[in-house]
Amino acid sequence: MNWLRRRFDPQSRLGLRLTVAVAALTLIGVPFTVLLVFVKTSFGPLTRIDEGAAHNLHAYAYTNPAFAQFMRLVSDVFQPWTWRIAVGAAVAWLVWRRAYHLALWAGTTITVGGLLGLALKIVVARARPHLPDPVAIAPGASFPSGHTVNATLGAGILLLLVLPLVRERGRVIAWTLAVLIPLLVGFSRIALGVHWFSDVVGGLVVGVAVVAATCAAFETWRREVGRRPAQPLREGVGPETKREVAPQGGRVGHRS
C-alpha cells in the first residue's frame, strides 16, 4: 500500500507522471468510450435525444431566418481556422518573448487535439443528419464535431495563457468566455442541422481532455525544473508568464 501511495504521490516525479497518465486516461477514456459505444450501437435513449434536438432546432431555424443567420455567423466566426490562427499568433508572440516552452505547449495542444479529432472522424465515420430543407450543409463525417473540438481547444489554450496576466475580475470574464463560446459553437452546429447532439458532446470531451492532459504534462515539467506547484485553473498553465513576457524592467525574454 505504501509503495502504491508513493507511486501516485504528485510530489514525486514518477508519482506525478502516473497521476497525469491516469487523469488523461480517465478524462478521455471513460466518458468518451461510453459515448462512442452508444453512438456506434445506436443506443436508444441517445438516438432519441440526437434526433429530437436535430429536428426541433432545425424546425425553429427554418421558420426563423434571423436565428438561422445568427447561428451561421457564430459557426463561421468561430470556425476551426479562427482558433488555429489565434493560437498561432499567441505562439508567435510567445516565441518573440522567448517563452519557448509555453509556445511549444500551446502549439502542441492545438495540433494534437485537431489531429485527434480528425482521426476520430475518419475512424467512426458517422453520417451527418439528413433533414428536409436544410439551412446549412457541411461535408465529411459527423463525430465528433470539429468546430466544437477546435473551439474547446482554442478557448482552453487562450484561457490558460491569459489567466496569469489578469486580475480576479479578468479571470471571471476569461472563464465565462472560455466556457460559453465552445457551448455556443456546439449549439450552432446542432441548430444548423449539420451535427447531432452527441457529436457536440464528443467534441467537448475531446477538447477538454487534450487541454487537461497537456496542461498536466506541462505542470510535470515545471516541477521537474524546480518551479513551485501551480493551480492551473486559477493561475493558468504558466504562473510566471507575466514576469517572463512582460517584465517590469530588465531584459525581455526570460526563458520559460
N, C-alpha and C positions, 0 to 999 in steps of 0.2 A: 504493500500500500504506500509506504514512504517513497519507494522507487517511482511508482506511478505519479505520486504527487509532485516529486521533483521534476519529472519529465514535462509535466504540464504547468509548472511554475513559470509565469510570464517573465519573471526576473532573470531566469537563466536563458542562455542562447538557444539550447535545444528545446527547452520548455516553450519559449516564445514561438519558435518555428512550428512546433507541434500545435500550439494554440491557433496560430494563423491558418495552418492547414485544415484543422478541424472546423474552424469558423467558416472558412471558404467552402469547404465541402458541405457543411450544414446549410449555409445560405443558398448555394446554387443547386446542391444535390437533392435535398429533401423536397422543398416545395416545388421546384421546377420539375423534378422527376414525376411527382404525383400529378401535376398539371399536364405534363406531356403524356402520361398514361391515359388520363381522362380524355385528352384530345384525340389520341390515336385510337382509342376504343369507342369513341363517340358516346361517352358516359352521359346517360340520360339527363340528369339534372343540369349538367354543364351545357349540353346541347340546347336545352330549353332556354337557359339564360342567354346563350350566344344568339340564338335565333330571335328571341324576344327583343333583346336590345337592338339587334341589327334592323329588324323590321319596324319597330316602333320609332327609333331615331330617324331611320330613312324616311318614314312616312311624314314625320314632323319636318325634316329638312326639305322634302319635296314640296310641301304645302307652304313653307315659309322661306322664300328665296333669300331674305336678308340673313336669316340664321345660317342657311347653307353657305352664303358668301362669307360670313364671318368664320365659319369652320374651315373653308378653303384658305382664308387668309392666315389663320393660325397654323394650318398644316404647311402652307408654303413658307411662311416666315421662319418657322422653327423646324424646317426640314433638316435631314442629316448633314448636308453640306454647310449649313449655318453653324452648327456646333463644331464641325471639323475646322472651319475657318477660324472661329472664335478661339478654340483651344490651340490651334496652330499659332495664332497671334500671341496668345499667352506664352506658349513655348518659346517663340522667337524673343519675346521681351525678357523672359527668364534667362535665356542664353546670353542675351545682351548684358544682363546684370550679373552674369556668371553664376547664377543659381542653377548649376548644371543638373544636380540630382532632382530638383523639383521639376525641371523641364523634362527630364527623362521619365519621371513618374507620370506626368500629365500626358506626354506623347504616347507612352506605352499603354496607358489606360484607355485612351480613346481608340487606339489602333487595335489592341487585343479585343476590346469589347465589341467594336464594329465587326471585326472578322469572325468573332464567335457568333454574333447574331446572324451574319450571312451564312455561316456554316450550318447553323441550326435550321435556317430556312430551307437550305438545299436538302438536308437530311430528312426533315419532317415532311416537306413537300405538300403542305396543306393548301387546299384551294381557297381562294378568297370568296366572300359572299357573292351570290348572283341574285341581284334584286331587280325588279321591274323598274324601268325609267330611272336608272342610276343617276345620282347627282355628281358622281366622280368615278373615275376609273383608274386603277393602278395595276402595273404589271407585276409578274413574279409571284412567288409563294407568299403565304399569309402569316405563318407562325415562326417566330414571334414578330411583332410589329417593329420594323426597322426604324421608323420615326420615333417610336417610344423608347427603344433601346438607346438610340443616339441622343435623344433629349435627356434621358436619365443620366447617361454618361457625361454629357457636356455640362449639364446643370450641376451634377455632383462634383466634377473636377473643378469648375469655376468657383463653386461654393467653398471647397476645401482650400483653394488658393486665396480666396478673398477673406475668409474668417480672421486670419491673423492681422489684417490691415484695417479692420473696422471696430468700432466700439459696440457696446451692448445693443443699442437700438439698431445699428447697422447689421448686427448678426441676426436679429429677428427678421429684418427685411430680407436679408440674403437667404435665410432658411425658408421663408414664406415663398419667395420666388422659385427657389430650387425645388420645392415640393409641388407648387401649383402649376408651373409651366409643363413639366412632363405629364401631369394628370390631364391638363387641358389639351395637350397634344394627343394623348391617347384617346380622350373623349372625341376629339375632332375626327380621328380616323374611323371610329365606330359610327359617328353621326354621318360621315360621308359615305358609309357603306362599303369601305374598302378593307375593313378588318373586323374580325369577331372580337367580342369582349375578352375572351381568353387569350387572344393574340396580344392584346394590350397588357394584360396581367403578366403574361410571359415576358414581354419586353421590359416591364418594370422590374421583375425579379432578376433578369439577366443583368440589367444595368446596375442595379443596386449591389448585386453580388460581386460584379467585377470591380466596381469602385471600392467596395469594402475590402476585397481581397488584396488589391494593390495598395490600398491605404495601410492595411495591416502589415504588408511586406515592407513598406517604406518605414513604418514605425519600428520594425525589427532592425532595419539598417541604422536608424537613428540611435537606437540603444546600443547597438554593437560598436558604434564610433564614439560612444560616451556621452551622448546627449540625454537630457532628462526625459523621463516618460511624458508623453503629451496626452491631451484629451482632444482627439481629432474632431469630435462633434461640436466642441466649443472653440478650440484653438486652430482648427484646420490641420492639414497634413504636415505643415512645417511652421511651428510657432515662431521660429527665428526669421520668418520671411520678412517681416517689417524691418528688422535691423539689417538684413542682408541685401534687400533690393532697394531700400530707401533709408540708408544710414544717415544719422544726424552728424554730419561732419566726417572727416576721414575719407578713405578711399572707397569708392563704389566697387562692389563686386566681391564681397567675401564669399568664398565657396560654400555651397550647401552640401 
